[in-house]
């Protein structure tokens, strides 16, 4: 089971430079499979496709 979510990331580097990224993040989890561990049942990031955003 997975979902792709659009995201925008704003932040500041340790150097003080601003960071501005946007793209999609893929979240994944197993779908209530018998014997699945609690960690497998949680949503987690499995893939990112973030790129610098204009103006960032």
N, C-alpha and C positions, 0 to 999 in steps of 0.2 A: 504494500500500500504506500503510495507517495502522493505528494502535492508540490507544485512549483508555486512559489510565492514571490511577488515583486517586492523588492526592498530598496531603500535608499539609506546609505550609511554616511553620517557626518561625524567628523571627529578632528582631533589635533594630534599630530605626531609629537614625539618627545622633543623634536627640534623646534616645535612651535608652528610648523607648516600645517595648513588646513588640509583635511582629507574629505573628498566628496565622491562617493562611489554609488552606482546604481546598477541594477540587474536583477537576476532571479536566483533564488536559493531553493534547492530541492530538499524537502523534508521527507523522511522515510520512517516507517515502522512496520512491524509484522502485525497481522490482522487476527489477534486473539487465537493464535495457533496453540494447540494443547502442548504443554511443556515449555512454552516460551518463557524466558526469564523476564523479570520486571524491566531490566534494561532494554530488552528487545521490544517490549510493548510501548516504550516511550518514543516520542517523536525525536529524531535527531537529524542534524544536517548531513546530507550525504554528498552534496555537490553544490558548488557556487559558480556563478558566471557574472562576476562584478567587474565593471570597467569604470575608469574615471568619468565622472559626469562633467558636462560642459560648465565652465565657471568654477570648477572645484580645484 
